[in-house]
Amino acid sequence: MEPQPQPAQESAGHVVILPTPGMGHLIPLIELAKKLVHSHRFTVTFIIPTKRGSPTKVQELVLASLPPSISYVFLPPASFEDLPEGTRIETIISLIVSRSLQAFREAMAAIARNHRLVSLVVDLFGTEAFQVAREFNVSRYIFFSSNASLLSVFFQMSALDRGVSCEYMDLLKKVKIPGCIPFLNEELLAPLQSRGNEGCRGILYHAKRYTSAEGVMVNSFEALEGEAVRDLREKRREGMPPVYVVGPLVKMDQPAAAAEREECLKWLDKQPRGSVLYVSFGSGGTLSSEQITELALGLEMSEQRFLWVVRRPSEKAESFYFKVHGQDDAFFDFLPEGFLERTKGRGFVLPSWAPQAQVLAHEGTGGFLTHCGWNSILESVVNGVPMITWPLYAEQSMNAVLLAEGIQVALRPKVTEDRMIDRKEVAAAAKGLMEGEEWKNMRHRMRGLKEAAYEAVSEGGASTTAIAEVALKWNTQ
């Protein structure tokens, strides 16, 4: 597939970006691309490997809004028929890149015929594409779409692997990674909890290849993760590539005009300021039937206003969704009987997707029950919205520790031995976040982080300066 044509303009060069699946990866990379285009005169093409060869509805909405200097092409779908059922999502994400390399190489060649290529930027699991970057003699950079604390874990992976002979889950004390808040073994990045599994081997494989990058951009900022950021800067003395702290890169769009607003935003317009708890588990997560019932009844018991993005349940141990929003979720036949009628007016339930950036920016939103995906966390921070943590997979449990124990802007509901959060705990967390004294303290801390976030990405801010440093390297090669 040929990239979309670019308008004639003077360009500093062309950057190719290779994202891995998931809106939490694509959105911040788009925000990075916008800065490269608007502030540094680059043109950009996204080359997107997929399992299906075409965009989802949500991807279409996001990609349709790109400026003319940013184009995109979807690669043919990669085949996974040989993989056993239950293969971890991290393995699939990594294999999407490796099994699309030839198609990626051909797309790069098509771009090179019309543009002066200067750099390839890959997402955190895209390091195998570095071999193609070498073939085209362009710079190799990683955009780390998660946080600085997890990047510290990646940089320490080899040492951690050598220093521990048992399973990480068998450790009797908290794990302490330089730059990170200590966390319990079960809070460690999910694939690392069994050293022999394919997910752990895959992460270690990519982490070792980080040394071949010419730079790593991380989507965070110092006021949010000061210790981790300082530790990463010191890593340069240990043979690691330079780290550029370029966040928060999230959508900061203002709500659309009233005539164009989604129904959920119109509903929010009618709610008191800061009164609504927004509940969403991101683009790739859902819950079991039993857990959805407990969450629903807990929201009802709390007597708080809520806006809930709900998906049809999955009984898998780790529920990854990644499907086109809409479809049959709108029937809500999996919710407790009478729930929608009993909460009518106080609650708003919608299927699969919401304009999250606009919901969190709305003055009616006062809290966010989140799966702790990093993109969602940053969107909450830039809008000053405190959180309730509900991690599902990947590094989300580590993120929950950072939010609740590190920067103290979130409540952590108690989890039962069978990994459930019951309705009473849901109700207590919702009420505590929206009404309690803790809410006032967290709002105060959130206001400080919000101001620091906007300062970091403003003209002359630390993150803006870091992107300019990378742009200068690409411009002078």
N, C-alpha and C positions, 0 to 999 in steps of 0.2 A: 504494500500500500504506500502510495506517495504521500509525503507530508503536504498539508494545505499550503497554497502559495502565500508568500510574504509580500507585503507592499514594498515598493522601492523606497529605500531610506538609507541614510548613512548609518552604519552599524559598527560597534566596537568589536564585533565578532559574534559567533553563534554558539549557544550553550545547549547541549542535549541533556535532558533530565529523564532518568529512568526510575519511576516510582514502583513500589510493590503494592499489592492489592490492599484496599481499605481506604475509606474516606479520611481517616485520621492520618494517613500518609500523604494522600493527594492534596488535601487542602493547604497544609503549611508549605508544601513545595510550590503550589500555585502562588501563594503569597510571596515566597522568595523570588519566583520568576517575575512577578510584577515589579518588585524592587530592582531587579537586574535590568529590566526594560526601561522603567521610568527614570531611574536615577543614574544608570550607567550605560545606556544606549545599546545593550546587547539585544539580540533576538534569540528566541527560545523555541525549541520543539520538545514536547513531551512524547516519548516513545513508551507506550503502555502495554506491557505483557498481561494477558488475561487467561482465564479458563474458558471464556465463552466467545472472545473475538469481537465483542461489541460492548458499548457502554451500558451500564444500568441507568435507570431513570434519574437517579440522584446524580450520577456522573454527568449525564447529559445536561442537567440543570446548571451544574457548576462550570462545565467546559463551554457551554453556550455563552457565558458572560466574559470570556477571555478577551483581552484587547487584541488588535490585529497583529501585533508583533510576537504573539505567543500562539503557536500552532500545536497540533497533536496528531498522532497516528496510533491506531490500535493494531498490535501484532496479531497474527493468526492464533487461534487458541492452542495452548499447550495440552498434550495428552497426559492423563493420569490414570488410565485404565489399569496399569500394572500395579498400582499402589494398593496395599491391603486396606480394608475398611478400618476406620479409626486412626488413620495417619494424622499426625499432629499438624495443626494449621501452620506452624512455623516451618515445617518441612515442605509443605505445599507451596508456601510463599517463596521459599528459597528455590525450589525446583522450577517454579514458573519462569524465573530468570534463566537458570541454566538450560532449560529445555526450549528456550526461545532465542538462544544466542545467535543462531544462523539468521533467523528473521531480523533480529536486532542489527546484526552486521549489515544486512542488505538495506535496512532503513537508514543506517548511518551513512552508507555509501550514497544513497539517493540525496540525502541532505548535503553531503560534502560536494556534490556536483554544483550546488547553487550558493553555498555559504562557506565562509572561512570558519571552520570549527576551532574552538579554543578550549572547551572543557566538557567533560562528562561528569555529571553529578548523579550519583546513585543513592538509593535509599539504604537503610541499614543492613538489608539482606541482599544487596545487589552487587557484591564485590566481584563475582565471577565475570561481570561485564568489563572489568578493568583490562582483561586481555584484548578486548576490542578497542578500548581507548588507546592502548599502546600501538595497535595496528594503524590507527589514524593519527598518532602522535599528538594527542590532546591531553590536557591535565586530568588527573583522576582525583575526584573529591567525593566525600561521603556527606550526605545530609542526614543527621541522626534525628529522626522525627520524635524520639522520646526525650527524656531529660538527661541532665548532666550526671545525675547519680547513677543511672543505668549505664551511661557511657563509661563511667569509672569502673563499673562491674566488668564491662567488655574488655577494658584495658587490663584488668587484673585477672582475667580468666585463666591465662596460662599458669600464673603463679598459684592461683587458687586450686587449679587442677593438680598441680604438682604437690601442693602442701597438704592435701587431704586424701587419705586412703579410703575412707568410708563413703557411703552415700551422704550427700549434703543433708538429707532429711534425718540422718542418724546423729547429727551433731547435737551435743547436749547444751550448747550455749548459743547466744545470739551471734550471728554472722556480722563481722565488722570489716567493711571494705573502705579503704581510704577515701575520704570525701563524702561518705554516706552515713546517714543515721543508722545505728545498729538495728537489725531486724531479726526476727525469729526464723529458724530454718524453713518453716512452712510458708513464710512470707517471701522467700526467695523467688526470683523469676521462675515461673512454673516449669518450663522445660528442663531447668537445671536440677530439679528435685530428684531426678533419677539419672545418674551419670551415664548409664549404658543406653539410654534411649536415643532415638534418631534426632530428636529435637535438641538435646544437649550436645550431641556430636556436631550438629549443624551450626549451632551458635558458636561453639569453640572454633570451628573451621573458619567462619567469617571473622570472628574476633582476631584470630591470628593474622588474617589478611589485611586488617586495618593498618598495619605498619607499612603497606605498600601504597597507601593513599598519600597524596601530597597535602591534604588538609581535611579536617573534619569540622563541619558546621553543625552546631547543636542548638536545638530549638528551646532555649531557656534564657534566663537573665540572672545577673548576680544577686539582686535583692531577693530572689526566690530560692536560690541554691548557692549561697555564698561559699560554703566550705567545699562543695563539689567543684565549683568553677575554679576556685583557687588551686585545688589539687590537680585539676586537668592542665592548668597552665604550667605546673611544675613537671608534668609528664614529658614535656618537650626535652627536658634534660636526660630522660631515660630512653631516648631513641624513638619515641612515639611521634606521629605527625602533629603539626600545630593544630590547636583547637580554636575555633572561632565561635564565640557565643553570640548568636544572631537573633534570639527570640525576644519577645514572643511573636511568632509569625502565625497569626490567626486572622480570620475575617473580623474586621471591626466595622462592618457596614451598619449604617443607621437603618431603622425600620422603614419599609416602603411606604408610599403614600396610602392613605386610608382605603382608596378604591381598589388597590392592588394587594391588599393585605390578606394573608391566609386567615381562615376562620378562627384558628386558635389565637392569632394576634388580636383579632377583633374582640374575642372573648376576654383576653387579657386587658384590653382597653377599659373594660367595665369593672375591673377588680381594683380594690384599694391598693395603694402604693406598698410594695414590698410584702404582699400578703400571700403570694402563690408559691408553692413548692413545685418546681419542675422536676419530673421523673423521667429519665431516659438512660438506656444502656448502650448507646452508641449504635454504629452502623452494623456491628457484627455480633451482638449478644442478645440472648433471651434467657428465660428461666423455665424451670419445670412447672408442671401444672400445680403441684402442691405449693411451690414457692410463690407463684402468681396469685394464688388464692390468699395466702398469708399477707402478701404485700397489699392486695386490694382491701382486705378487711382491716389491715393496720392503718391504711390511709383513711378509711371510713371512721375508725375509732378515734383517730387523731383530731377530727373535726377541723382540720386545716383545709384551705383551698389548695387544689393541686391541678397540674396539667401533666398528663401521663401519656408518653409515647409507648404503646404496648404492642408486643408481637405474640403471635401464636406460640404456645409453649413447646419446648423440646425436652425430652427425657434423657438426653445424653449428658454424661458427666460434665463435659465442657460444651456449652451451647454456642456454636458459631453460626450466624445467620446468613449474612451476605446474599440477600435476595432482593429482587425488585420490590420496592415498597408498593403498598396497595394490595392488590389481589384479594384473597379471602379473609385477611385479618379483620376487615371492616365489620364482620358479623359479630365479633366479640362473644361468641357462644361459649368461650372457655373461661369467662369471668364468672365470679360467684353470682348465683341467681338473685336478682333484685338489686345488685350493686349499683348499676347505672341509674336506676330510678331513685334509689335512696340518696345518691350523691349528686343528683341533678342540680345544676346551678352552682354548687360548691366545687365540683370537679369537671374537668374536660378531658375526655379520653379520645385519642386519635391513633390510627393504625400506622405503625412502622416508621414514620418519618415526620420531623417537624423542622422548620427553619431555625435551627438551634441558636445561631449567632444572634438572630433577632429576638428570640425568646429571652435569652440571657441578658440582652441589652434593654429589655422592656422594664419600665419602672414598676410594673406590677409584680415582677419576679423577685422573690426575696430569699430563695434557697434552691439548691440543686442536689437531688439524689442521683448520684452518678456512678457509673462502672469504673471510674478512675482512669479512663483512657487519657493520655497526655494532652491531646488536642482539646478534649472537653474541659480538662482542668485549666488549661491556659485561657480558654474562652470564658470560663467562670471568673478567673483572676482578673482579666482585663475589664470585666464588668462589675467587679467587687461583690460577687455573690458567694456567700459561704456554702459549704457542702455537707452532705451525708455520703459516706463512702460505702460502696457496694461492689467490690472488685470481683471480676469473673474469671479472668485468664491472663496469660502473658505476664507482664511486669506490674499488673494493676494492684496487687497486694502490696508491693514495695511502694507504689505511689500513694496508697492509702496510709501507710505508715508515715511517709513524708508529710502528708497533709494534716493528719491528726496529731502526731507526736512531734514532728519537726517544726513546721511553720504554724501549726495550731489554728487552722482555718476550717476544720471539718470535724464532725462527730463520726465515731465508728460504732455502729450497732454491734451487739454481742451476737456471736454465731454459735449455734448449738453443736453438739458433738457430731451430729449427722449433717453438718454444714448448711443448716437452715437458719433463717432469721424469722422468728415468729411474729405474729400480728401485734403482740404487746410491745415488742422491741421496736417494730416499725413505728407504732403510734408514739412511743416515748421519744424516739429520735426525731420524728417529724415535729412534734410539739416542742421539744427542746430546742431545735434549730430555729423554729419560727417565732417562738414566744419567750424562751428562757433567757437568763442572764448571759449564758454562754454566747447566744446569738449576738448580743450587743458587743461583746469582746471580739468575737470573730469578725463582725462587720467593721470594727475599728481597724483590726489588722489588715483586713481586705482592702480598705480604703488606701492604706499605705502602699500595699503591693500594686494596686491599680495605678496609683500615681507613678510608682517606680517603673511599671511596665510601659506606660506611655512615654516616660522620659527616655527609656532605653531605645525606643524605636523612633524618637523624634530626631530632627536634624541636629547633628552633633552628638547624639546619644551613643552609648557604648555599642549597642547592637548595630546601629546604622554605620558606625565607624568600622566595625568588624567586617560587615559586608563590603564596605568600600576597600578594605585591605585586600580581600579576595579578588574583587573586581580589578584592582590595580595590578595584581599578579597576572591575571588573565590578559589584561591589556598590554602588558610589556613583554609577553613571551613571543 
